[in-house]
Structures are given as structure tokens and as C-alpha cells.
Amino acid sequence: MADGARNMAVDEAMLELAAGGSTLLRFYGWDPWCLSLGRHQEAPDRLLGRSPEDLRPGVDAVRRPTGGRSVFHGPEITYAFSCPARAWGGPRAVLQAVHRALAEGLCALGVPLDAVRADDAEASVAEAARISAASCFRDPAPEELTARGRKLVGSAQCRRHGGLLQHGSILLEDRQRLGDLDGRDVGPHERAEAEVSGKGPAIGLNELLDPLPDGRLIVERLADHVARAFGAPAAPAAASANPSAAIATSTALIRLATRYERVHRSGAWLWRR
């Protein structure tokens, strides 16, 4: 668990290490909850110069290194995967492989996913890149994971200096109405209504699994399937097999993340036009 600036700083550090040949996977959460903007998403005029606390009471705000539209990071499990940009067939193949692995992990938990839409090879990339003030979860793109016709997992990618980063949100509950920048601000009187699950185009695991498994079990299943998809053992086995490499990677990640964190705490970066 970390705030928005720290989480995005670590993801950027993963991207830089991927440019150097590393392949990394992590799962994380948000404390406090956070509204994230896509890298090229323009903030509405009414938000410029405001603090994250003014934007959503008790909620952080950050700008992602990846493109796409706004996401409200509340009750969710977030994943980040980085690798060399030309590895495993390139960005599109990585997108498909990660989504396929996540789908297998979710199905192993009993999640009734919809059949994956793959009607247009370019459509999912174009849809993910489309910039507007609407929430990322408003419109499922081809090959994204949905259940009951509603979006469960939202992902985005970016490439830089030979590295590839893909990260995304796996919703535990649907609070994505709080991610629409074209909606009115959510104040104390509107929060209760806006936070009700099951009212919009997104869906959380709480509506699909009863009871909802412990978050650690969900992460364990997902991590195992993603690791196997890329020819690696599960995370604990990998760490024990080569602890010195794991420690070296961790040290480099912390060092790089500290540098990127300064950028992500900057209001100039958050509200840039």
C-alpha cells in the first residue's frame, strides 16, 4: 500500500529497469484512495491549481506514465508488469499474454468472465489511447476483461528507451463514478450515492464472488498465472532461487523510485496541459 505518487514512481522505476533487460511483476494497493489521470489527459479548467484534497475529499490524485483516461483507485488490486519492449513478441503480444494470464487466474478463483472480444486487432490500442474526461472503465475495449457485460480489468501501456510497462486495475468494488472528470465534483452529500457498487459500466469482484476471497489469495493466484505465462516460477520460488539478484533489483528499484517520486509529487506534472 502506498499513495499515488509513490506507486507511480515505483512503476516508472520498473519501466527503467525493463529498458535494461529486467522483467518485473508487482501487485499493490492505494492508501489513500486515488484518482489517476492518463499521461496525455487534459485536466478540466475547473480543476487547475486545486489540491487533490479539493478535487475529491480524502482522495489523492496523480498522473500516470501510461496513456488513456482517468481511473479511480479505491477497492482494487493493481498490477504492474514490465519487460524489454521487444520481448515476447512486442507490446501487443505482451498485452494479450498478460490479459490471458489474468483471465486464467480469475477463472481459477471462480470468476465468470465474458468471452474475450477480439474483433479488431487495432481497436483495443486505439480505444485505450482515446483521451477524454470520461473514466477508463466507462467503455470496455476489445480484449479487455469483462463480466456480465461490464468492465472488470482496465489496463494501459507505455514504452520508453526500450522498456515496456503495462499496469492495470482489477476492481474489488465498482467506484468508478468517482473517476469521471466530466461529472460534478463529489462532495460530502454525494459520496454515499457515488460509492454504491453495481450502478455503472464497471463491475467489481464483490458482485461476482460470494464470499470475496482474501486479497492475498487473489494476488497469489494471479501472480502464479502471470509468472507461468512468461516462463518464470511463482514469485516465492524465484526469490529463493536467486536471492542476491532479487536484492539487487529491489535496491535499484527503490533508488530509482525515489528519484521519480519527486516528479509525481509536483503539481506542475499533475495538472500539466
N, C-alpha and C positions, 0 to 999 in steps of 0.2 A: 504494500500500500504506500502511495506517495501522492503528492499534489501534482497538478498538471505540468508545471514547469519541469519538475524532476523526472516525471515519466517520459516526457518528450525528449528531454536531454539524454536519457539512457537509450531511447530508441535511436536518436541521432548517432550516439556513440556506437551502437550496434551496426549502423549503416557504414560508418567509417571503418570499423574493423572488418566488415564484409568486403570492402574495397581492397583490403589487404589479404583476403583469402579465407577469412573465418566464416563459418556457418553457425548461427546462434538462434536460439529459441527461448522466449520467456513468456510467462503469464503474469498478469498483475492486476491491481485494482486501484481505485481513486479515493483519496481522502484529503480534502473534502471532495464531494461530487463536483464535476467539472463540465463546462461547455467548451468544446473544441471547434475551431474554425479550420477549414481546409487552407492549405498553403496560399492559394491564389484567391480565396474567397474574400470579397469586399465586405467590410462591416458596414451596416446601415449608418447613415449620418447621425441618427439619434443616439448611437452608441459611442461615437468617437469621444475620447477623452474621459470616459466614465471608467470607474474601477470595476473589477469583476464583481465586487460585492453589490454595487449599484445595479449591475445587469441582472443578476439573479441572487436574491438574498441568501447568504450562506453557501453560495456556489462559486467555485473558482472558474477561471477562463484561461484558455491557452490557444496558440496557433500550432497546428501540426506541421511536420515537414512534408507530409503527403498531401495530395490534392483532394478534390471532392468538396463535400458540403458539411455543414455543421452536424455534430453529434453530441448528444447529452450523455455523459458518462456517469451513470448512477449505479443501480444494482446490475452489475455485469461482470463478466470475466473478459479481460482484454488480452489479446495475444500479440506478439511481435516476432517476426521471423526475418532474418537477414542472411544473405549469401552473396557470393560474387554474381554480378549481373548476367554473366554468360553461362552460369552453371545450370545444370538440369534442364537445358533446353531454352533458357531465357525467361524473361518476366512473365509472359503469358502462360508458359508451361508450369512455372512455379505457382502462379495464381491458381491454376486448375488443381495442381497436386496438393496444395495446402487446403483448399476448399474440400477436395475429395477426402483427405485425411480427417479434417474436422467433422465432415459428414459421417464418416465411419465411426469416429469416436462418439458422436452424439447418438447415432443409431444403436451403438453398443449400450448406451445408457437407457435406451427405450424411447428416444425422441422420434415421433412420427414425421419425418421430413417429407416435403413435397418432392416430386421428381424434378431434377435439375433442368432448367431451361438452357438450351444451348443452340438456339435457333439462328444466331448470327455471331460469327467469330469475332467481329469487331464491336458488337453492340455493347458488351459489358464494359469495355475500356472507355468507349465514348460516353456511356451513361455515368460511369464513375467520375469522369473528368468534367462533366457538366456542372457549371457553377451557378448557384442561385442562393437565395436566402433560406430556402426550404431545408428541412432536415434530411440528412443522408438516408434515413430509414423511411422516408416518405414513398420512395419509388424503388422496388426491387429491380435489379438489372439481371440480364441473363447470366446464369451460372452462379448466382448468389444463393445462399441457403435460406429457404423459406419453409414455413409450416402453416397449414390452413390458409394458404394464400397470402400470408403476412411475413415480413422480413424478420429473420431471427439473427443473422450474422451480417454485419456490414464491414467491408474491407477496403483498403486503399494501398497503393504502392507509390514508391518513388525510387529513382535511380540517381546516383551521384558518384562520379570518379570511379566507375567500375563496380560499385556496390549496389545492392538492391535491398530495399526494406519493404516488407509488407506487414501491416498491422491492422487489427480489426476488433470489433466489439461483438461479444456473444452475450445477448441480453438475458439476464435472470428475471427481470421485470421490464415492462414497457413504460418508460417515462419520456419517450422521445418528443412529446408535445413541447417539452421544455427546451428542445433543440432547434425549434423553428425561429429563425431570426426575423421572419416576416410577420410573426404573430406579435401580439401585445406583450409587454413585459409582464412577468408573473410576480405579483406581489403577495402579501400575506393572505388576502382574501381569495385569490385564485389558485393558490398552491394545492389545496386539497383536491380540487377538481382536476387540475392538470396532472397530478401524480397518480391518478387512478389507472391501473393496467387494463388492457383489453378494449381501449376506446379508439385505437388508430390503426395505421397500416403496418405497424411493427408488432412483434409478439415476443414474450419472454418465456423462458423455460418453466416458470411457475405456472403457466397456463397449459403446459404440455406434459408435465411430470408431477404426480402426486403420490408420495411427498417429493419435494425437490431435494435431490441428493446434496450432501455436504459439498461445499465448493472445492475442497481438497480432492475429493473423489473425481469430480468433473475434470479438474485440471490434470489429474493423473491419467485418466482415460484419453483425454485429448493429446497430451504430451506424448504418450506412448504411440498413438497412431501417427502423429506428425513425424516423430523421430524415425519410426519404421518406414514411412513413405520416402524418406531421404537417406535410407540405408544406414541409419545410426541406431545404436541401442538406446533404450529408455534413459532418461536423464540421470537417475542414480547410478546406473551401471557405467555410463560414460564418465561420470565424475570419478568413480572409484578406479576405473581402468587407467586413467591418466590424470591423477590429482595435480601434478605440477603444471600441466597445460591449463587445467581449469583455473588454478590460482592465478596464473599469468594473465589469462583472458579477463578474469574478474578485476584484477588490478588495473589493467589497461582500460577496461570499461568504466570503472569509477573515475579514473583520471580524465578521460575524455568527456564523460558526462558532466563533471564539474565545470569544464570549460563551456559546454553548450548550455548549461543551466543559466548562465548569466544572460544569454541571448533570450531565452524563453521567459525570463522574468522582466523583460523590457516591454514597457507599454508601447514603444515605437514599433516593435515587432508584432505585438498582439493586434494593434489597430491599424497596421500599415495599409495604405490604399494602392 
